[in-house]
Amino acid sequence: MQHKYKKIVPIEAEQFDGSDEMIEKYDIEASVTIFISQYVLTTKEGPMYVHTGDYIATGVNGEHWAIDQDIFERTYERVD
């Protein structure tokens, strides 16, 4: 039988804006051309694309991962 669960540990997150400061802070690999910008965030599961507007979450052990903006805004609420 399936049960419903919710996370009980708060996370920290901030919206990725593509700035040099955030690229440096999260050690993001940026590949920018005239037509497209690609950003890759290194996570404990491996490389993950992050797009401007997505959220970068920080877990309880300091790990980072990207969350699509739409999914983040539907599943998380601010608590501070």
Contact map, one row per residue, 1 for C-alpha under 8 A:
11100000000000000000000000000000000000000000000000000000000000000000000000000000
11110000000000000000000000000000000000000000000000000000000000000000000000000000
11111000000000000000000000000000000000000000000000000000000000000000000000000000
01111100000000000000000000000000000000000000000000000000000000000000000000000000
00111110000000000000000000000000000000000000000000000000000000000000000000000000
00011111000000000000000000000000000000000000000000000000000000000000000000000000
00001111110000000000000000000000000000000000000000000000000000000000000000000000
00000111110000000000000000000000000000000000000000000000000000000000000000000000
00000011111000000000000000000000000000000000000000000000000100000000000000000000
00000011111100000000000000000000000000000000000000000000000000000000000000000000
00000000111110000000000000000000000000000000000000000000111100000000000000000000
00000000011111000000000000000000000000000000000000000000111000000000000000000000
00000000001111100000000000000000000000000000000000000011110000000000000000000000
00000000000111110000000000000000000000000000000000000011100000000000000000000000
00000000000011111000000000000000000000000000000000011111000000000000000000000000
00000000000001111110010000000000000000000000000001111111000000000000000000000000
00000000000000111110010000000000000000000000000000011000000000000000000000000000
00000000000000011111011000000000000000000000000000110000000000000000000000000000
00000000000000011111111000000000000000000000000000000000000000000000000000000000
00000000000000000111111100000000000000000000000000000000000000000000000000000000
00000000000000000011111110000000000000000000000000000000000000000000000000000000
00000000000000011111111111010000000000000000000000000000000000000000000000000000
00000000000000000111111111111100000000000000000000000000000000000000000000000000
00000000000000000001111111110000000000000000000000000000000000000000000000000000
00000000000000000000111111110000000000000000000000000000000000000000000000000000
00000000000000000000011111110000000000001000000000000000000000010000000000000000
00000000000000000000001111111000000000001100000000000000000000000000000000000000
00000000000000000000011111111100000000111100000000000000000000000000000000000000
00000000000000000000001000111110000000111000000000000000000000000000000000000000
00000000000000000000001000011111000011110000000000000000000000000000000000000000
00000000000000000000000000001111100011100000000000000000000000000000000000000000
00000000000000000000000000000111110111000000000000000000000000000000000000000000
00000000000000000000000000000011111110000000000000000000000000000000000000000000
00000000000000000000000000000001111100000000000000000000000000000000000000000000
00000000000000000000000000000000111110000000000000000000000000000000000000000000
00000000000000000000000000000001111111000000000000000000000000000000000000000000
00000000000000000000000000000111101111100000000000000000000000000000000000000000
00000000000000000000000000000111000111110000000011100000000000000000000000000000
00000000000000000000000000011110000011111000000011100000000000000000000000000000
00000000000000000000000000011100000001111100001111000000000000000000000000000000
00000000000000000000000001111000000000111110001111000000000000001100000000000000
00000000000000000000000000110000000000011111011100000000000000011000000000000000
00000000000000000000000000000000000000001111111100000000000000111000000000000000
00000000000000000000000000000000000000000111110000000000000000110000000000000000
00000000000000000000000000000000000000000011111000000000000000000000000000000000
00000000000000000000000000000000000000000111111100000000000000000000000000000000
00000000000000000000000000000000000000011110111110000000000000000000000000000000
00000000000000000000000000000000000000011110011111000000000000001100000000000000
00000000000000000000000000000000000001111000001111100000000000000100000000000000
00000000000000010000000000000000000001111000000111110100000000000110000000000000
00000000000000010100000000000000000001100000000011111100000000000001000000000000
00000000000000111100000000000000000000000000000001111100000000000000000000000000
00000000000000111000000000000000000000000000000000111110000000000001100000000000
00000000000000110000000000000000000000000000000001111111000000000111100000000000
00000000000011110000000000000000000000000000000000001111100000000111100100000000
00000000000011110000000000000000000000000000000000000111110000011110000000000000
00000000001111000000000000000000000000000000000000000011111000011110000000000000
00000000001110000000000000000000000000000000000000000001111111111000000000000000
00000000001100000000000000000000000000000000000000000000111111110000000000000000
00000000101000000000000000000000000000000000000000000000011111100000000000000000
00000000000000000000000000000000000000000000000000000000011111100000000000000000
00000000000000000000000000000000000000000000000000000000011111110000000000000000
00000000000000000000000000000000000000000011000000000000011111111000000000000000
00000000000000000000000001000000000000000111000000000001111001111100000000000000
00000000000000000000000000000000000000001110000100000001110000111110000000000000
00000000000000000000000000000000000000001000000111000111100000011111000000000000
00000000000000000000000000000000000000000000000001000111100000001111101100000000
00000000000000000000000000000000000000000000000000101110000000000111111100000000
00000000000000000000000000000000000000000000000000001110000000000011111110000000
00000000000000000000000000000000000000000000000000000000000000000001111111000000
00000000000000000000000000000000000000000000000000000000000000000011111111100000
00000000000000000000000000000000000000000000000000000010000000000011111111110000
00000000000000000000000000000000000000000000000000000000000000000000111111111000
00000000000000000000000000000000000000000000000000000000000000000000011111110000
00000000000000000000000000000000000000000000000000000000000000000000001111111000
00000000000000000000000000000000000000000000000000000000000000000000000111111100
00000000000000000000000000000000000000000000000000000000000000000000000010111110
00000000000000000000000000000000000000000000000000000000000000000000000000011111
00000000000000000000000000000000000000000000000000000000000000000000000000001111
00000000000000000000000000000000000000000000000000000000000000000000000000000111
